[in-house]
Amino acid sequence: MTSQKAAENGKLNVAIDGPAGAGKSTVARRVASELSYIYVDTGAMYRAVTYYMLRHEIEPEDVDSVLKHLRELSIELVPDANGQKVLLNGEDVSGPIRSREVTGIVSLYSQIEDLRTHLVELQRVMALRKGVVMDGRDIGTTVLPDAEVKIFMTASVKERALRRFNELEKTDDLTLEQLESDIAARDKLDQEREISPLRQADDAIVLDTTSMSIDEVVEHIVSRCYEVGREVDL
């Protein structure tokens, strides 16, 4: 249901969910820019926590240690020329959190209920004033269930692997086949975890982007935002 607060300040909240490699972050940044909204990369927050834990050799099974160290973390998402900078205790970790090592294990840390609760609370605070575009795995179902616009982006495993492959540095020795295997494994972890599994919200619009360009996806979502805005007389 569309909230009254959205109509009062003239802005909406936009939730974009979907599996790994669907292009959520790229699209969400573009949508936020088109609407002059704030982009919140929730996945980067989980990656920042994972990066910290790996660097301090704290395994996801050691929940007590994870939660103890979580209280020492400060995560900031700062807009910059490239979209967003991720600061972990003041250090720019935007690059390191995208490593294959972090990608392969972030879902295990994400399953820790109290960790998710902590980050979800931070994310909800960011969205209180509306005008936020968030992307992740459970934005429409858990983080912002009252978001006025909900999108579930997906694409075939092969297409998602190809997109990741094309983004790799030339020095990276990963093959397309390895990426397909990694993404399929990540999908399984995200869908089967007990805490906030990857799931399409009942009122979300599904966008299969396998054959769509980024421009087409962005245009579709922005058009939907304007359509919803007109419905509530924004």
N, C-alpha and C positions, 0 to 999 in steps of 0.2 A: 504494500500500500504506500502511495506517495505521501511523504511527511509534510505537515504544515510548514515546518521550518524551511524546507526547500523553497516553498512558494514565497516565504517572507524575505529571504535574502537573495533570491534570484539565481540560485545555483543548485546543482544536483550533485549527488555522489555517484560515481561510476565504478562498478566492480567488474573486473575482467579476469576470468579463471580459465584454466586449461592445463594440459599436460606439458612436460618439458619440451622445449624446442618449438612450441606452437607460434612463437613470435610475439608473445604477450607484452614483454617489456618494450620492445621497439614500437609496437602499436600504441601501447598505453602512453608512452612519452609523446608520441605524435598527437594523439587525441587530446592530451592535457595541453599541449602547445596550441592546438587549433581552438580550444575553448578558453584559453587563458586560465586553466585550472592548475592545481598542484599535483604533481606526479609522485606517488608513493610506491616504491619497489619493495614490497614485503619480502619477496624472495631474497633480496640482498641482505635483509636483516637476519634471516636464518643463516645465510651464507657467512655473514660476519661472525655470528656466534660460533658456527662450525669451524671457521678459520682459527678463531681464538683458541678453541678447545684442542684442535689438532696441534697448534703451535705449542700448547702447554701439556701435550700428551695426556689429555683427559678423554677417556673412552666414553662413548655414549651409554654404555652399560653402567658406568659409575655415576648414577643419577644424582646422588648427594653432592659429589664434587662439581658436577656440571652446574647445579643450582647454586651452590656456594659461590662459584666464580661468576655466575651470571649477574649477581648483585654488584660485581665490580665493573661491569661493562657499561659504557656509554656509546650508543649508536646514533649517529646523526646522518640524515639524508639531506645533502646540500645541493641545490640546483647549480649547474655550471654549464659551460658552452656545449659539453657533450651529453647533456641531459640530466645527470645526477652523479654526485660524488658521495662515496660511502666512507664515513669517518668512524673508526673504531678507537675509542679512547683518544680521540684527536688525530689518529694516524689515518692517512688515506690508504684504504685497502681495496679500492675499486677494482684493481687488476687481480690481485692474489685471490680474491674470493670467487673468481670465475675459473679457477684451475680445475683440472680433471679430478684431482684428489678431493677437493671440497665437493664437487658435483656428485661424486660417487658415494658420499656418506652423509650428505646434508639431510636426507630423508630420515636417517636413524636418529639424529638429534631432534628433528622436527616432531618425532613421535613422543617426546617427553612432555607430558601433559602440563606440568607447571611452567615449563619453558614457553610453550605455546600460549598459555594464559597470560604470561608476562608480556610477550610481544603483541598479542592481540589487544591488550589494554592500551599499549602505546599507540597502536594503529588506530584504534577507535578514537582516541584523543585527537589524533591528527585530522580525523574526519568530522569532528564536531561542528565546525563552522561551514561545512559543505564546500563544494567546489574542488573535490578531490577525485583523482583517478587512481585506483589501486589495482594491482594485478598480483595474482598468486594462485594458490590451489584451492583455498576455501574462503575467498572473500565474500562471495554471494551467499554462501551457506552459513558461515560462522562469524566472520569479522564484521561485515556490513550487510546483515540480512535484510535491512530496510533500504538498501541502496535503490535509488530510483531507476537506474539503468543497470542491468546485469547481462553480461555477455559471456558465453562459454566458447572459447576459441579452441579449435582442434585442427589436426591435419594428419595424414598418414605417417606412420613411423619412418618410412623411406624418405618422405618429403622433409620431415623434421630433421632427420639425420643429415640430409643434403644441405639444409640451411646452416646447420652447425658446422658442417665440413667446410663450407664456403667462407665461414667467418674465421677459421683457424689461421694462425700464423703459418707462413711457409716453412718455418723451422720445426713445426709440430709433425710428428711421425704417425699420428693417428690415421687409420684408414676409415673409409666410409662404412665398411662392414662392422668395424669396432664400434663406431658411433651408433649404428643401428642397434647393436646388441646392448650398448650402454643405455640408450633411450628406452628400449623395451623393458630392461630391468628396472629402470627408474619408474616407469609407468606402473609396473607391478607393485613396487614398494609403496608408491603414492596411493594407489587404489586399495591396497590391502591393509594399510596401517589402521590401528584401532582409533587413534586420536585424529579427528578432522581429516578423514580420507578425501582424496580427490573425487568430487562428485558435482554434477551439474545441479544448480539450483532449479527448483520446479518452475520458477518464473523467468529463467534466463533464456536469452535468444542464442541458439547454437549457430556458430559460424564455422563451417568447414573451409579452411583457408588453403587447402591443398592446391587449388588452381587459381587462387586469388593473389593479386599483387598487394604489397603493403598499402599503397595508395587506395586501392579498392576497399580494403578492410577498414582503414581509417575513415574513409568517406561514409561507409555504411554505419559505423558506430556514431560518428558525429551527427549524421542525419537522424539517427535514432534519438540522440540526446535532445536535438532541437524539437523533434516530434513530441517527446515526453514533456519537454518544457512548455510547449503550446497547450498540452492537455491540462497542465496545472496553472496556466496563465502566468508563467514566469516572466 
